[in-house]
Amino acid sequence: MLARTLAAEGYAVSTAGDGGAALVEASNASPPDLIVLDVTMPGLDGLAVCRRLRAKGVVVPILMLTARDAVADRVSGLESGADDYLVKPFAVEELIARLGALTRRGRDASRVLSYGDLTIDAAARTATRSGRKIELTGRELEMLELLAREPKRTITRERAIEEIWRGAAEPNVVDRYITRLRRKLGAPPLIHTVRGSGFVLRG
């Protein structure tokens, strides 16, 4: 039913009956522009498929579908590497809107941001600092991008949670990711804490 709905909206749709087939379909030489994964697929579940795709370097936007609506479940989905999370039952209009947003975000993934000696390559999921390559996870990349898009401006924890985790995270998750980024970026520090507010990127 979902495949027919998306096809009617102009999408070219391929389907996979279980997690293993989904891995093969999404990892081939011509990967899709978008991936929709159900958490409760047979065999490998959607979370496992998402983690394996991200570990293999697949950067295609992923939307996770599930009947589980607890915050912890949404966090698990996003932490596995998904870009968005939609709880069943859902309106088709919301699904189409979210896929459209992911498509636009995917087009933006080729952008390169620079600040001082830091360069961020969104497509490669890497950053370089003074020529040193820094490997980033998807969420680390989004956090660093958010800071780099508005250098010298404080980014609040609330804003980071809303934009990166779609509101499905506890405030301390931002601090954990900032700690990882500081360690990876090295000295001198680029990310500074604004007490009681959030974080700022400045040299």
Steps between C-alpha positions, in 0.01 A plus 500: 500500500780741590685422176185574299445825690854621438486397136182706461694798640761465226763292682669205329471234770691177567397277790675241718321230696744470790805663657754301303336589168483863607876501566569362154258739330640806675865404453505437126690700242204733443371580850159661543453870571296421812452196724188424705559227759246327722643425844323160519621348172555120498856382552713803569280774643505856369734624772760235417469570126544872560808449718659268242431740214658789688798281597550424128506870420152525346392863546156481335229667716309239702146529640407246768141375539383340824203448729720577802444857614693521828780757513755223563387322182528819293844565643607144411385554144688826460810370674510208255562756226148577377431855387135503601250286689126466429261321735214286369221565430595806299334721240630447148532878468746508790706217351522680164595826672777331698637323195502832316697659783750211496537534123585868535744422780662233285555753221668729752735220609759599240568830673835581656522733800817671619594691812862590567709184458189280517331368184188280509410275207141386557495251213813319624391528866844632584667814619858613469687729732832638384503220242433223755203281406236446769248218463153592626183305567177631351386673820847643570501642148158660545601650835819646356314629194242671720777683684695580182201644315481773764850547645533730799129457571379296797312184406274392785457139604128531425566611144751220442255239631222633281705525179719191535295257710155634396424559866553135596795527738594603851696827548819321609534326162621832355774523762615148419532580131680827572749307714566258211540784251744687723710186534501438125570862404792531741678814617467789506130462587245625250177414682436703815231466766273797563403444863130437550426532130682276252807490280678721248760443229774760512879509467 
